Amino acid sequence: MVDTHRGCLPAPSEEAPLGSSPQSMRPEFRNPRRLLAGVIVAGVAFAVLGTVAAVWENPFFIRMTVVSGWEIALLAILSLMSGLYVVIRRPACSIRGAGLGGVLGFLGIACPICNKILLMLFGTELLLTYFEPIRIYVALSGVAVLAWAIWREWLGWVRLEAESQPLAS
């Protein structure tokens, strides 16, 4: 049963998901497969998002605004945090926080007038006048939301670890 309040694992008094126990859901940070998955996600996220956002020249996308140094730095931070999230993610937990952080981060680093959806909704003049100056704050809010999602996952692991410890008599 999933705890709908937190979107994660059940409370201690509730029934655990079939075939799982707090012991089997412990974090396996030293597990090479999870670490490899995190490294792959970080690398793929950096390459794909950087190419789509055209923070470097590529044959697929052309950027129409100048790339600042902060965009590549924030892309690297977002990619590393996405990889870290994959390493520490708990089973049966919602990924909404991490997804929202990723989307906000991407919107912040991407070219505002290259995004066809934003362009159709708001127009070039509005995007360049109002959105361009705050893009760094949108990207930083994406990093903050992703950091919050990672922190929440970490606290969930800490709580699971505490619940799985035998009570001292």
VENCOR-V522524 format. One record per helix or strand of 3 or more residues. SS is the DSSP state (2 for helix, 1 for strand). FROM is the first residue (numbers start at 1). TO is the last residue. Records with the same first field share a line. If there is no record, write none. Layout:
SS: FROM-TO, FROM-TO
//
This chain:
2: 32-52, 69-88, 96-109, 116-122, 124-164
//
